[in-house]
Amino acid sequence: MNALSKDMSGPLALFANRLNTLAGPERQAAAGALARTGLPDRKSEAWHYTALRALGKQDYAAPPAQVDDGAVRALLDEVLRAHPAMAGLPRVVFVNGRHAPAFSALPDDVDLAFFAQAPRFGLQAAPDRDPLVALNTALAEDGLYLRVPAGVDGGHVMLVSLGVAGAEPVSFHPRHTVVVEKEAHLRLICVQAGQGAYFHNPVTDIVVEDGARLEHVTVQTEAAQAISLGTLYAHVGHQSVYDSFVLGLGGQLARHEVHARLGATRGVVHVNGAQRLAGQQVGDITSVITHAASDCTSRQTVRNVLDGHARGVFQGKVLVERVAQKTDGYQMNQALLLSADAEIDAKPELEIYADDVRCSHGATVGALDDEQLFYLRSRGIPEHEARQILIDAFLDETIALVTDATAQTFCRAVLAARFAGKGDVA
Amino acid sequence: MSQFLEISGLCARIDADGQEKQILRGVDLSIPSGEVHVIMGPNGSGKSTLSYVLAGREDYEVTAGTATFHGQDLLAMEPEERAAAGLFLAFQSPIELPGVNNANFLRTAVNAVRRARGQEELDAVAFLKMAREAAKALSMAPDMLKRNVNVGFSGGEKKRNEVLQMTLLQPTFAILDETDSGLDVDALRIVAEGVNRLRAPTFSALVITHHQKLLDYLVPDRIHVMARGRIILSGGPELARQIDQEGYTKFLAEVA
């Protein structure tokens, strides 16, 4: 193991102490893969637009065993307060990557287990292909295993991930697994929030079995100093639906990376999202949707509102394998730039090997529409309010794609609480 | 005390594809309180530009002249201040606002104007009651309040939505820019009735139209003919009928 340490240069060195004391074949293999590849830099195609320089120069320690319960309570209350229905939903709360039973209200109709007691790395996330998955595999301490038994409607479950850190940076790498068995149904609402300087690096392995349905909404409101790099793998079965949406608002650097695989016929995948960023924030929504069977449908609509010096990144690849005839794919990325210094980097990719498919994609970038602004103002609506109405409307058209009404209202409430009356130019 | 609306020597230009184009070349027009005036004129004569300049659209640069409304310098005011002061422009091509619910839009506008006028804001219940009644009077389908502003509306529905906004915002001066265009006879009557309901000694309107038909319902006080960025002729209601029968050519030749 000590042989690894000399290879850990660059940002990887920030984790070297912890990577050199690993036990178990999966972790050691992951650390070995990391030592070979290092953490990605801009020469890596998948990370060309999103630099990990933000990780900084200070070592990332494991989170302390004790955290301030008052701080956790305050963060959780803020999440639950956004919408009256939230407090009544079953929830599993993680604090700094570790399950916090005192703050959880566990669901009844689903099967739960925790990685800390029974590590499960899942089948899809491959450390040798993705360094951030490798880092997670090496350093994962805990995570949720959630299984909805066949035919069961699991209702709503919230997975709340809170980071509580001080000035000394900590990192946590939870490893979650969600299995929705045949003909089962789950509405999963993931919330990420926190305070202080932390690096949140979750990996989530999702299986939606034949005829099952998972509605999955992620609301990312990480702390202003936080770095959040999440990777999610979803396997979608025959006639099953993985309907996902991410609302990206927080963090200094955040990436939501989704790999969805339509592995059997007539599956449906939605990878929708919205980001609203300002200041120096960087927000990255990256996805790879693989059509590996015929007659499947994928939909992706992502909208970005970028103010100040914020930068949005959209990378969306749709891969249609040779067997995936009658594929119906649609991808659209749109950005609204509210300032001259805001930026969007969009990289849509279609890679199609089947010959009987319908795939379309598009991208737009623009400022607020002068005619629309004038129309609103001519009706007596002050300029800052008119701007806010148009920004809200732009994002709301994607939030309207969220099929779970509770999650949809929650998204709107979080946005409203964060941005009420902030239509002014930054 | 100056008149209700006074426009004097108004010149305005627009920057079109890097070229400055002078559109208004000295418009003189005065509209007293309580009157309906009509502007007619060939396409491109500056009628819509005049309406945009009065409503405060920033694309146009006013290069000379004045416009006062209730004695206030209209041209120094923001568009929303003009609306609060009582000016309303019914757009020739109403703008679509995807993602903006029509009822929310109307309520936001009404309350913004009420706030600026020192009136109490309306709560959702009181507003909806008022909006539904006004929509019904314009024979609008009830679901038009629930839809996004002008999105997927037919031409006629958009024009009715303009008149609905005008009804709710209670302006003292309304500019109707070809509100009659694209309307069938029944819709035309409904729209005209919407305007007539507002008529009062304290309400004036400036109606831009090409057609006599609307004027059968609205019964104007004065007709002005606009050409090449100026008012070239003014007269009584009979002038509109004369233009309807004979066209503009004769009048343009007289001033040429």
Interface residues (C-beta under 8 A of the other chain):
Chain A: D370 E371 Q372 F374 Y375 L376 R377 S378 R379 G380 I381 P382 E383 E385 A386 I389 L390 D392 A393 F394 D396 E397 A400
Chain B: A55 G56 R57 E58 D59 E78 P79 E80 R82 A83 A84 F88 L89 F91 P94 I95 L97 P98 G99 V100 F105 T108 A109 A112 V113 A116 Q165 L169
